[in-house]
């Protein structure tokens, strides 16, 4: 059977999300990508009093505008809903009034070109150190990093010194602190809608706070938030319930990585936990905007063969997302993880997914939907410019050109 490519592919047929309120003209979606290009809130920053808060800026609005097409969907970089949720310098959150204006410009820039944009809500949880935020590092349990040699990814602010995660174990969230954290998320979701965003996506993968609740090796609680696959789902379900009540479930989406390893997620009971979560999500929120997954064998820091060793150790030699696809039924179902101009074809037609998310090649190809549709070559990306902060922020960010014949 001939596989349709380019313009004849189902990638370029419309689909609705948001319980029917948004019609996408194609299914090539910008994946959430941390880029660390925010502007410091405090112009003066010293080792004694470092800047810990960043603002979205005009350069970011330009970046998202460049990647906007009529009827296309973009998902922002992860946006912290609180100071303690931000684990990287240069990442603009949405938890103080001063951050609203910049995010409003981003939404307006995308809408001016006929596109749609969702804000991804991201809380680092234990994947952080207190020197970054000046606050305790939060986690479902006070579970130290299991690798004694792994450093926090950035040097300390105003320093060249790196510190080890293991040396700064997290603080266990009390139940009142869990409730406050949920309200932080909901405030940011409400503000995102007020800024003009079309919806929000909860980042519940990659070993960040929601997934830390799901992970048996991290969540050691014995109360209603831990102790069994069902109880480990409580935080995510409670958060999604509250987000849905705050802005409407048709405006809420979620990202999940049920087979992920990032940030020390070494959870067992994978299928039991994530199947329980997805079944409960679908029952409670049948009108979710969409769900987004990451390919089971794709991993940021491990090769496919190394990832397979982990899967084998869990008794999961063969994995795919079909069980989750079946659970979610008619909820739009997206996937990310290594898609490019060679392996995108026939995927949507097969029924596996309703749309595909692209990261690295959307960085270096602001006109990626056009290049895929017309069979144009893809420009290579420069990995060294993925993550700032940089003095010259535009380089490797907004200076990738569109294709010229």
DRENLOLO-958221 format. One record per residue (C-alpha): x negated, y, z; residue number from 0. Coordinates in steps of 0.25 Angstrom, whole numbers, plus 5000, padded with zeros to 4 digits. Layout:
BEGIN
+------+------+------+-----+
|    u |    v |    w |   n |
+------+------+------+-----+
|    X |    Y |    Z | NUM |
...
+------+------+------+-----+
This chain:
BEGIN
+------+------+------+-----+
|    u |    v |    w |   n |
+------+------+------+-----+
| 5000 | 5000 | 5000 |   0 |
| 4995 | 5014 | 4996 |   1 |
| 4993 | 5023 | 5008 |   2 |
| 4998 | 5037 | 5006 |   3 |
| 4987 | 5048 | 5008 |   4 |
| 4987 | 5063 | 5007 |   5 |
| 5000 | 5070 | 5004 |   6 |
| 5007 | 5057 | 5002 |   7 |
| 5004 | 5053 | 5016 |   8 |
| 5015 | 5053 | 5027 |   9 |
| 5005 | 5062 | 5034 |  10 |
| 5011 | 5073 | 5026 |  11 |
| 5026 | 5070 | 5028 |  12 |
| 5033 | 5078 | 5039 |  13 |
| 5037 | 5073 | 5053 |  14 |
| 5044 | 5079 | 5064 |  15 |
| 5039 | 5081 | 5078 |  16 |
| 5045 | 5087 | 5091 |  17 |
| 5057 | 5079 | 5090 |  18 |
| 5060 | 5084 | 5076 |  19 |
| 5058 | 5099 | 5079 |  20 |
| 5044 | 5100 | 5071 |  21 |
| 5043 | 5095 | 5057 |  22 |
| 5028 | 5092 | 5053 |  23 |
| 5025 | 5093 | 5039 |  24 |
| 5014 | 5083 | 5040 |  25 |
| 5007 | 5074 | 5050 |  26 |
| 4993 | 5078 | 5051 |  27 |
| 4992 | 5084 | 5065 |  28 |
| 4981 | 5091 | 5072 |  29 |
| 4976 | 5083 | 5084 |  30 |
| 4973 | 5090 | 5097 |  31 |
| 4959 | 5094 | 5097 |  32 |
| 4951 | 5101 | 5108 |  33 |
| 4942 | 5112 | 5102 |  34 |
| 4938 | 5121 | 5114 |  35 |
| 4940 | 5134 | 5107 |  36 |
| 4947 | 5142 | 5117 |  37 |
| 4943 | 5156 | 5122 |  38 |
| 4939 | 5157 | 5137 |  39 |
| 4949 | 5164 | 5146 |  40 |
| 4938 | 5171 | 5154 |  41 |
| 4928 | 5178 | 5145 |  42 |
| 4918 | 5178 | 5156 |  43 |
| 4914 | 5164 | 5160 |  44 |
| 4903 | 5160 | 5170 |  45 |
| 4898 | 5148 | 5177 |  46 |
| 4904 | 5153 | 5190 |  47 |
| 4917 | 5157 | 5183 |  48 |
| 4919 | 5149 | 5170 |  49 |
| 4930 | 5151 | 5161 |  50 |
| 4940 | 5139 | 5162 |  51 |
| 4951 | 5143 | 5153 |  52 |
| 4952 | 5145 | 5138 |  53 |
| 4962 | 5152 | 5129 |  54 |
| 4967 | 5148 | 5115 |  55 |
| 4962 | 5158 | 5104 |  56 |
| 4963 | 5163 | 5090 |  57 |
| 4953 | 5153 | 5085 |  58 |
| 4961 | 5142 | 5090 |  59 |
| 4974 | 5147 | 5083 |  60 |
| 4966 | 5148 | 5070 |  61 |
| 4961 | 5134 | 5072 |  62 |
| 4975 | 5128 | 5074 |  63 |
| 4981 | 5137 | 5063 |  64 |
| 4970 | 5132 | 5053 |  65 |
| 4975 | 5117 | 5056 |  66 |
| 4990 | 5121 | 5054 |  67 |
| 4998 | 5117 | 5042 |  68 |
| 5013 | 5119 | 5040 |  69 |
| 5020 | 5109 | 5048 |  70 |
| 5008 | 5103 | 5054 |  71 |
| 5006 | 5099 | 5068 |  72 |
| 4994 | 5103 | 5077 |  73 |
| 4991 | 5099 | 5091 |  74 |
| 4982 | 5108 | 5099 |  75 |
| 4970 | 5105 | 5107 |  76 |
| 4973 | 5100 | 5121 |  77 |
| 4978 | 5112 | 5130 |  78 |
| 4975 | 5111 | 5145 |  79 |
| 4988 | 5115 | 5153 |  80 |
| 4979 | 5118 | 5165 |  81 |
| 4965 | 5123 | 5169 |  82 |
| 4962 | 5109 | 5175 |  83 |
| 4966 | 5102 | 5162 |  84 |
| 4956 | 5108 | 5153 |  85 |
| 4943 | 5100 | 5152 |  86 |
| 4936 | 5108 | 5141 |  87 |
| 4931 | 5122 | 5139 |  88 |
| 4937 | 5130 | 5128 |  89 |
| 4950 | 5123 | 5128 |  90 |
| 4962 | 5133 | 5129 |  91 |
| 4973 | 5128 | 5139 |  92 |
| 4987 | 5134 | 5141 |  93 |
| 4989 | 5136 | 5156 |  94 |
| 4987 | 5151 | 5157 |  95 |
| 4994 | 5162 | 5151 |  96 |
| 4982 | 5167 | 5143 |  97 |
| 4982 | 5155 | 5135 |  98 |
| 4995 | 5156 | 5129 |  99 |
| 4992 | 5167 | 5119 | 100 |
| 4982 | 5159 | 5112 | 101 |
| 4990 | 5146 | 5111 | 102 |
| 5002 | 5155 | 5105 | 103 |
| 4992 | 5159 | 5094 | 104 |
| 4989 | 5145 | 5091 | 105 |
| 5003 | 5141 | 5090 | 106 |
| 5007 | 5153 | 5082 | 107 |
| 4995 | 5150 | 5072 | 108 |
| 5000 | 5136 | 5069 | 109 |
| 5014 | 5140 | 5068 | 110 |
| 5010 | 5151 | 5058 | 111 |
| 5006 | 5141 | 5048 | 112 |
| 5018 | 5132 | 5051 | 113 |
| 5012 | 5122 | 5060 | 114 |
| 5015 | 5116 | 5073 | 115 |
| 5007 | 5115 | 5085 | 116 |
| 5007 | 5107 | 5098 | 117 |
| 4999 | 5110 | 5111 | 118 |
| 4992 | 5098 | 5117 | 119 |
| 4992 | 5098 | 5132 | 120 |
| 4979 | 5093 | 5138 | 121 |
| 4974 | 5091 | 5152 | 122 |
| 4960 | 5085 | 5154 | 123 |
| 4963 | 5079 | 5168 | 124 |
| 4951 | 5071 | 5173 | 125 |
| 4943 | 5074 | 5160 | 126 |
| 4937 | 5086 | 5166 | 127 |
| 4928 | 5092 | 5177 | 128 |
| 4932 | 5102 | 5187 | 129 |
| 4921 | 5111 | 5182 | 130 |
| 4928 | 5113 | 5169 | 131 |
| 4941 | 5119 | 5175 | 132 |
| 4937 | 5122 | 5189 | 133 |
| 4949 | 5113 | 5194 | 134 |
| 4949 | 5099 | 5199 | 135 |
| 4950 | 5088 | 5188 | 136 |
| 4963 | 5082 | 5188 | 137 |
| 4966 | 5067 | 5185 | 138 |
| 4977 | 5057 | 5189 | 139 |
| 4967 | 5051 | 5198 | 140 |
| 4953 | 5055 | 5204 | 141 |
| 4947 | 5045 | 5194 | 142 |
| 4932 | 5049 | 5191 | 143 |
| 4927 | 5047 | 5177 | 144 |
| 4922 | 5033 | 5175 | 145 |
| 4910 | 5037 | 5167 | 146 |
| 4899 | 5043 | 5176 | 147 |
| 4891 | 5049 | 5165 | 148 |
| 4902 | 5056 | 5157 | 149 |
| 4901 | 5071 | 5157 | 150 |
| 4912 | 5081 | 5156 | 151 |
| 4912 | 5085 | 5141 | 152 |
| 4908 | 5100 | 5143 | 153 |
| 4897 | 5106 | 5152 | 154 |
| 4901 | 5114 | 5164 | 155 |
| 4906 | 5128 | 5160 | 156 |
| 4894 | 5137 | 5159 | 157 |
| 4885 | 5126 | 5160 | 158 |
| 4877 | 5115 | 5152 | 159 |
| 4880 | 5105 | 5163 | 160 |
| 4889 | 5093 | 5161 | 161 |
| 4896 | 5086 | 5172 | 162 |
| 4901 | 5071 | 5173 | 163 |
| 4916 | 5068 | 5174 | 164 |
| 4912 | 5058 | 5185 | 165 |
| 4907 | 5068 | 5194 | 166 |
| 4920 | 5076 | 5195 | 167 |
| 4931 | 5066 | 5197 | 168 |
| 4945 | 5071 | 5195 | 169 |
| 4956 | 5075 | 5206 | 170 |
| 4968 | 5066 | 5206 | 171 |
| 4981 | 5074 | 5203 | 172 |
| 4991 | 5075 | 5214 | 173 |
| 5006 | 5073 | 5210 | 174 |
| 5008 | 5088 | 5212 | 175 |
| 4996 | 5091 | 5203 | 176 |
| 5002 | 5081 | 5192 | 177 |
| 5015 | 5089 | 5193 | 178 |
| 5007 | 5102 | 5191 | 179 |
| 4999 | 5097 | 5180 | 180 |
| 5012 | 5093 | 5172 | 181 |
| 5017 | 5107 | 5174 | 182 |
| 5004 | 5112 | 5169 | 183 |
| 5006 | 5104 | 5156 | 184 |
| 5021 | 5109 | 5155 | 185 |
| 5017 | 5124 | 5157 | 186 |
| 5007 | 5122 | 5145 | 187 |
| 5017 | 5115 | 5137 | 188 |
| 5027 | 5126 | 5139 | 189 |
| 5017 | 5137 | 5136 | 190 |
| 5013 | 5130 | 5123 | 191 |
| 5028 | 5130 | 5118 | 192 |
| 5028 | 5145 | 5122 | 193 |
| 5015 | 5147 | 5114 | 194 |
| 5022 | 5142 | 5102 | 195 |
| 5017 | 5127 | 5102 | 196 |
| 5027 | 5117 | 5096 | 197 |
| 5024 | 5107 | 5107 | 198 |
| 5014 | 5101 | 5116 | 199 |
| 5006 | 5088 | 5116 | 200 |
| 5002 | 5081 | 5129 | 201 |
| 4988 | 5076 | 5128 | 202 |
| 4990 | 5063 | 5136 | 203 |
| 4978 | 5056 | 5130 | 204 |
| 4963 | 5056 | 5129 | 205 |
| 4961 | 5054 | 5144 | 206 |
| 4966 | 5067 | 5148 | 207 |
| 4976 | 5069 | 5160 | 208 |
| 4989 | 5062 | 5155 | 209 |
| 4981 | 5050 | 5150 | 210 |
| 4973 | 5050 | 5163 | 211 |
| 4986 | 5047 | 5170 | 212 |
| 4988 | 5036 | 5160 | 213 |
| 4975 | 5030 | 5162 | 214 |
| 4973 | 5018 | 5172 | 215 |
| 4958 | 5021 | 5174 | 216 |
| 4961 | 5035 | 5177 | 217 |
| 4974 | 5036 | 5184 | 218 |
| 4973 | 5028 | 5197 | 219 |
| 4986 | 5034 | 5204 | 220 |
| 4995 | 5025 | 5211 | 221 |
| 5007 | 5035 | 5212 | 222 |
| 5018 | 5038 | 5201 | 223 |
| 5007 | 5043 | 5191 | 224 |
| 4998 | 5030 | 5191 | 225 |
| 4996 | 5015 | 5194 | 226 |
| 5003 | 5009 | 5182 | 227 |
| 5005 | 5012 | 5168 | 228 |
| 5019 | 5017 | 5170 | 229 |
| 5014 | 5027 | 5181 | 230 |
| 5002 | 5031 | 5174 | 231 |
| 5012 | 5037 | 5163 | 232 |
| 5019 | 5045 | 5173 | 233 |
| 5011 | 5058 | 5172 | 234 |
| 5012 | 5058 | 5157 | 235 |
| 5027 | 5055 | 5157 | 236 |
| 5029 | 5066 | 5167 | 237 |
| 5021 | 5076 | 5160 | 238 |
| 5028 | 5073 | 5147 | 239 |
| 5042 | 5074 | 5154 | 240 |
| 5038 | 5088 | 5159 | 241 |
| 5033 | 5093 | 5146 | 242 |
| 5045 | 5088 | 5139 | 243 |
| 5054 | 5095 | 5149 | 244 |
| 5046 | 5108 | 5148 | 245 |
| 5045 | 5110 | 5133 | 246 |
| 5054 | 5099 | 5127 | 247 |
| 5049 | 5085 | 5123 | 248 |
| 5050 | 5088 | 5108 | 249 |
| 5039 | 5097 | 5111 | 250 |
| 5030 | 5087 | 5118 | 251 |
| 5020 | 5077 | 5112 | 252 |
| 5010 | 5068 | 5119 | 253 |
| 4996 | 5063 | 5115 | 254 |
| 4992 | 5049 | 5120 | 255 |
| 4979 | 5040 | 5118 | 256 |
| 4983 | 5027 | 5124 | 257 |
| 4970 | 5020 | 5120 | 258 |
| 4961 | 5032 | 5122 | 259 |
| 4948 | 5031 | 5130 | 260 |
| 4945 | 5046 | 5131 | 261 |
| 4941 | 5052 | 5145 | 262 |
| 4939 | 5039 | 5152 | 263 |
| 4953 | 5033 | 5149 | 264 |
| 4950 | 5019 | 5151 | 265 |
| 4965 | 5015 | 5155 | 266 |
| 4970 | 5001 | 5155 | 267 |
| 4985 | 4998 | 5153 | 268 |
| 4984 | 5006 | 5140 | 269 |
| 4996 | 5000 | 5133 | 270 |
| 5004 | 4999 | 5146 | 271 |
| 5002 | 5014 | 5150 | 272 |
| 5003 | 5021 | 5136 | 273 |
| 5015 | 5012 | 5132 | 274 |
| 5022 | 5015 | 5145 | 275 |
| 5019 | 5030 | 5143 | 276 |
| 5024 | 5030 | 5128 | 277 |
| 5037 | 5023 | 5131 | 278 |
| 5041 | 5032 | 5142 | 279 |
| 5037 | 5044 | 5134 | 280 |
| 5046 | 5040 | 5123 | 281 |
| 5058 | 5037 | 5132 | 282 |
| 5056 | 5050 | 5139 | 283 |
| 5053 | 5059 | 5128 | 284 |
| 5059 | 5053 | 5114 | 285 |
| 5058 | 5067 | 5108 | 286 |
| 5043 | 5070 | 5110 | 287 |
| 5037 | 5078 | 5099 | 288 |
| 5026 | 5067 | 5095 | 289 |
| 5016 | 5058 | 5102 | 290 |
| 5001 | 5058 | 5098 | 291 |
| 4992 | 5046 | 5100 | 292 |
| 4977 | 5043 | 5097 | 293 |
| 4972 | 5031 | 5089 | 294 |
| 4969 | 5020 | 5098 | 295 |
| 4955 | 5017 | 5093 | 296 |
| 4951 | 5032 | 5091 | 297 |
| 4943 | 5037 | 5103 | 298 |
| 4935 | 5050 | 5104 | 299 |
| 4923 | 5044 | 5111 | 300 |
| 4923 | 5030 | 5107 | 301 |
| 4921 | 5022 | 5094 | 302 |
| 4932 | 5013 | 5089 | 303 |
| 4924 | 5001 | 5093 | 304 |
| 4922 | 5007 | 5107 | 305 |
| 4936 | 5010 | 5108 | 306 |
| 4940 | 4996 | 5104 | 307 |
| 4932 | 4990 | 5116 | 308 |
| 4941 | 4998 | 5125 | 309 |
| 4953 | 4993 | 5118 | 310 |
| 4948 | 4979 | 5119 | 311 |
| 4945 | 4980 | 5134 | 312 |
| 4960 | 4984 | 5136 | 313 |
| 4965 | 4972 | 5128 | 314 |
| 4969 | 4981 | 5117 | 315 |
| 4961 | 4977 | 5105 | 316 |
| 4971 | 4982 | 5095 | 317 |
| 4978 | 4995 | 5098 | 318 |
| 4987 | 5005 | 5090 | 319 |
| 4998 | 5015 | 5093 | 320 |
| 5009 | 5007 | 5087 | 321 |
| 5015 | 5004 | 5101 | 322 |
| 5016 | 5019 | 5104 | 323 |
| 5021 | 5022 | 5091 | 324 |
| 5032 | 5012 | 5093 | 325 |
| 5036 | 5018 | 5107 | 326 |
| 5037 | 5032 | 5102 | 327 |
| 5045 | 5028 | 5090 | 328 |
| 5050 | 5041 | 5083 | 329 |
| 5041 | 5051 | 5091 | 330 |
| 5031 | 5056 | 5081 | 331 |
| 5018 | 5048 | 5083 | 332 |
| 5004 | 5054 | 5080 | 333 |
| 4990 | 5048 | 5081 | 334 |
| 4976 | 5054 | 5081 | 335 |
| 4962 | 5048 | 5080 | 336 |
| 4953 | 5048 | 5068 | 337 |
| 4963 | 5051 | 5057 | 338 |
| 4957 | 5057 | 5044 | 339 |
| 4959 | 5058 | 5029 | 340 |
| 4955 | 5043 | 5028 | 341 |
| 4964 | 5036 | 5038 | 342 |
| 4977 | 5045 | 5039 | 343 |
| 4984 | 5038 | 5028 | 344 |
| 4996 | 5029 | 5029 | 345 |
| 4996 | 5030 | 5044 | 346 |
| 5008 | 5038 | 5046 | 347 |
| 5015 | 5030 | 5035 | 348 |
| 5012 | 5017 | 5043 | 349 |
| 5021 | 5023 | 5054 | 350 |
| 5010 | 5022 | 5064 | 351 |
| 5010 | 5037 | 5067 | 352 |
| 5018 | 5049 | 5062 | 353 |
| 5006 | 5059 | 5061 | 354 |
| 4991 | 5059 | 5063 | 355 |
| 4983 | 5069 | 5071 | 356 |
| 4969 | 5074 | 5066 | 357 |
| 4958 | 5080 | 5075 | 358 |
| 4944 | 5081 | 5070 | 359 |
| 4948 | 5082 | 5055 | 360 |
| 4958 | 5093 | 5058 | 361 |
| 4947 | 5101 | 5065 | 362 |
| 4938 | 5101 | 5052 | 363 |
| 4950 | 5101 | 5042 | 364 |
| 4960 | 5112 | 5046 | 365 |
| 4968 | 5109 | 5034 | 366 |
| 4968 | 5094 | 5037 | 367 |
| 4982 | 5091 | 5033 | 368 |
| 4979 | 5097 | 5019 | 369 |
| 4967 | 5089 | 5018 | 370 |
| 4974 | 5076 | 5021 | 371 |
| 4985 | 5079 | 5012 | 372 |
| 4977 | 5083 | 5000 | 373 |
| 4966 | 5072 | 5002 | 374 |
| 4955 | 5083 | 5004 | 375 |
| 4942 | 5080 | 5012 | 376 |
| 4941 | 5082 | 5026 | 377 |
| 4930 | 5091 | 5032 | 378 |
| 4921 | 5085 | 5043 | 379 |
| 4922 | 5090 | 5057 | 380 |
| 4911 | 5095 | 5066 | 381 |
| 4913 | 5088 | 5079 | 382 |
| 4903 | 5097 | 5086 | 383 |
| 4913 | 5108 | 5085 | 384 |
| 4925 | 5101 | 5090 | 385 |
| 4924 | 5106 | 5105 | 386 |
| 4920 | 5120 | 5109 | 387 |
| 4919 | 5129 | 5116 | 388 |
| 4910 | 5136 | 5105 | 389 |
| 4905 | 5150 | 5103 | 390 |
| 4909 | 5149 | 5089 | 391 |
| 4922 | 5142 | 5091 | 392 |
| 4927 | 5143 | 5076 | 393 |
| 4916 | 5134 | 5071 | 394 |
| 4921 | 5120 | 5069 | 395 |
| 4935 | 5125 | 5073 | 396 |
| 4941 | 5135 | 5063 | 397 |
| 4930 | 5135 | 5053 | 398 |
| 4934 | 5122 | 5046 | 399 |
| 4939 | 5126 | 5032 | 400 |
| 4951 | 5121 | 5025 | 401 |
| 4949 | 5113 | 5012 | 402 |
| 4945 | 5121 | 5000 | 403 |
| 4946 | 5115 | 4986 | 404 |
+------+------+------+-----+
